[in-house]
Amino acid sequence: MDVKEFVSYLRVAKGPSSNGEYLCKCPAHDDRTASLCVGTGADGRILVKCQAGCDTRDVVKAMGLKMADLYSDLIKRAVNDLQRTYSLIYVDTLNIRTF
């Protein structure tokens, strides 16, 4: 899940800003004024901060998502990198397997 898909579960008040952040209504409390900041970290994970003090786990749960959803693109990239790095190479003529 990327940040655009993530914010599709929220009521967006503003955004994206020039740095890609969104200001949304927090689903974990009765948010009359948008207090939830959502963006993307340098490593690709989704960053969530409720300015009213809600815990990120509570925000994600109220959205019907899992904490792993914040990292899914990061995990996919890591798995792809590992698969490329540690792909199996079979050399039939020498019967060599490199991991």
N, C-alpha and C positions, 0 to 999 in steps of 0.2 A: 504494500500500500504506500502510495506517495502522499505528500501533504495535500495535494488537490483533492484526492479521493477522501482523505481523512476529514477535511473541512466540509465535504459534502454531507457529512452526518451532523453538522452543526448549523446554527443560525449565524451566518457571517454578517458582522456589522460594517467592517472595513477590510479592504485588502484585495489582492496582495499589495503590500507596500513595495517600495523600491528594493528592499532587501528580502522580499518574498514572505514577509510575515502577515498573518491575518489576526484581526481582533474579532472575537466571537462571543456569543452569549454562552456562559458556562452551563452545561446540562446537569451539573452536580448540585447546584443550588438555584434558588429563585433569583435569577440574574436580571435585574431591571436595566442595568447599564452594562454593556459588554465588558467583561473583565478577563476573558480567556485569550491569552496570546498563544498562537500556534505558528511554528516555523520549522525550518529544516536545519539540522546541525551540519557542521563541516564534514562529518563522516556519513551523512545521508539519513540519520535517524530523525524521527519527528520529535520536535521539542514542544512541550505543553506546559504552560504556566498560568495558573489562575491567580490573578492579583488579589482576589478576596481570600485566598488561603486554602482552597480545596486541594486535596492530595491528588496527584496525577492518576493514581489507581482508581480513585472515586470518579474522576472525570471520564476516564476510559470505560469503566464499568457502566456508568450512566448512558454512555453512547452505545452500549451493547457490543463493545469490542474487547479485545484482550491486549495486555501490555505488549505481547509479541507483535501486534500489528504496528506498533511504533517503530519496530526494527526490521520489518519484513523485507524491505528493499535492501537494507544493509546486509541481512543474512543471505539473501539471494545472491548478492554480489560476492560475498565471502565464499559461498559454496561454489559459485562458478569459477572464482579464482583458484580455489583448492582443486577443483576438477581439472583445470588447465595445468596447474603446477604438478599435480600428482597423477596425471593420466597414465594409464597402463600402456606400456610400449612392448609389444611382442615382436621379437625377431625370430621368425620361424626357422630360418636356416641354422641359427646357433642355439635355438631354444632358450633364449634369454628373456627374462621378465624384469623390467625396471619399474620401480614404484617411486 
